[in-house]
Amino acid sequence: MLKTYQIKDAYSVKKAINFPVNGSSKLIVFESKNKNSILTFETSDADIQGAIETSKYFKTKESTMFLPKITVIKTENTNDDELDTTDDAGNDKQPTGAGTKEYPEVTTFEDAKTVLKGEPYNVAFQALGSPEKIFAKAAEMGVSFPNLKV
């Protein structure tokens, strides 16, 4: 199963972190492909996924400049693996990476802001200050505006 992890870091386009994998240290590099402060790393290696997800960096409640928070933003089914469709309490949920929600009716940035500020995304208006930020937040939330042009 391919998983994509992200770190938000406004000061870097690349961040390397060492993780213990099978008794040795493995350097994982998170990179920003769009230079939008969102650094990502993809892997289908279960050992590396386990190392990331059990590290002090993964989904920590602490938010210091020195401890970046790593989250899973996308999980893709590879081969014939089954995606887990239940949450920790055993309730049904949508699998992560289930697809991008398109809004072809959105043609202005004000319309895009309205969609992102509303349910189910609830993005703070401060995060939508420029077209670049709107596109970055839309990509992060799994939203596409195919008719929105700069």
N, C-alpha and C positions, 0 to 999 in steps of 0.2 A: 504494500500500500504506500503510495507516494504522499508525503506530507510536506506542506510548505509552512515554514515558521517565519515570524516577523519580529523585528525590533524597531521601535520608533526612536530615531536619534536625529535631531535637527543639526547636529554638528559634524556628522560623518557621512560618507558615501560607502564606507566599508568598515566593518568591525570584525575582528578575529577573537574568538573565545576558545580556550582549551577546555575540553570535556574528557572525563575518564571513560574510556570505552574498552571493555574487556581487559582491564588491568593496565592499559597503557593510555597515554595522553593523546588525544586527537584534536587537532586545530580545526575549528569550524569557522568559515568565513561567511558573514552575512553581508550582502551587497545591495545597493540601491541601483536598480536598472533605470529608473526614471528621475533620479536625483530629487525625490519628493519627501525625504526624511523617513522613508519606510524601507528598512533593510530586510531582505529575505534570504532564506536558505531552503533548498528542497532536497529531500532524500527519501529513498525507499528502503534504506538499511535499518532494520529493526533495532540493532544494537545502538546505532547513533541516535535514533528516535528515543529509545529508552534513556540514554545518557542525558539528552536534552531535557526530557520531560521529568527527570528526577533531580535535575540540578537546582541550585538555589536561584537561578535566573528565571526559571519557568513559572509564570503566573504568580509571582510573588506579590504580596500586598504592599511591600515596601516600594517606595518610589524615590530613590536617591539617584543622583547623577551617575554614581559609580555602579549601580546594579540595574542594568537594563532589564525590562520585563519582556520575556519571550512568550509569544502566543502562537497557536496553530491557526493559520488563516485559511488553509485549504487542504483537504484530504481527497485524493483521487484514487479510485479503484484501479489497481493494476492487476493483470491476469484475471483470475476468477475469484479474487478475495471478496468476502462479504463485508460491507460497511456496517458498523454497529449503528443500529437505528434506535437505540434506547439510551436515555441519560443515566446518571448515577443512581437515580431513584427507580429505574426500570420503566419510566414513561417513554412513550414514543416521541421521537423528535425527527427533524429534518437532518439528514447527514450533512456534515460540513462539506462545502464544495459542491452542493447540489446543483449549482448553475448560477448564471447571472440573470437577474431580473431586469428586463428591458422596459424602458419608458419611451416609446417612439413619439409620444405626444409632446414631450418636453423639447421646446425649441429655444428657450431663453434661460439665462443663468438664474433669474428669479424663480422660474418654475422648478429648476433643478434644486435650488435651495429649499423650496417649499417641500419637495419630495423627501429630501434628506433630513429636514428638521422634523418631519411628521413620523407617524407610526409606520413601520416597526423600527425605523432606523434611529430616531431621536438624537440626531447629531446636533451639537451645540452650534449656534449661529456664528460664534467666534472662530470655529474651525473652517468656515466657508467664506473667507474674506477675499479670495481671488479665484479666477477661473482654474488656475493650477491646483489650488487647494480643493476646489469642488470636484475636479476630475480624480484627484488622489483619494479623496474621501469616498467617492462613488466606487472606485476600484476596490478600496479596502472593504466596503460594505457589500460588495457583490452586485453593484447596480450599474446599468449601462444606459446612457442617453445617446442613441445613435444619430439623432437629428440635431444635437446640440453642437454648434460650431463656434470656434473662437473668433 
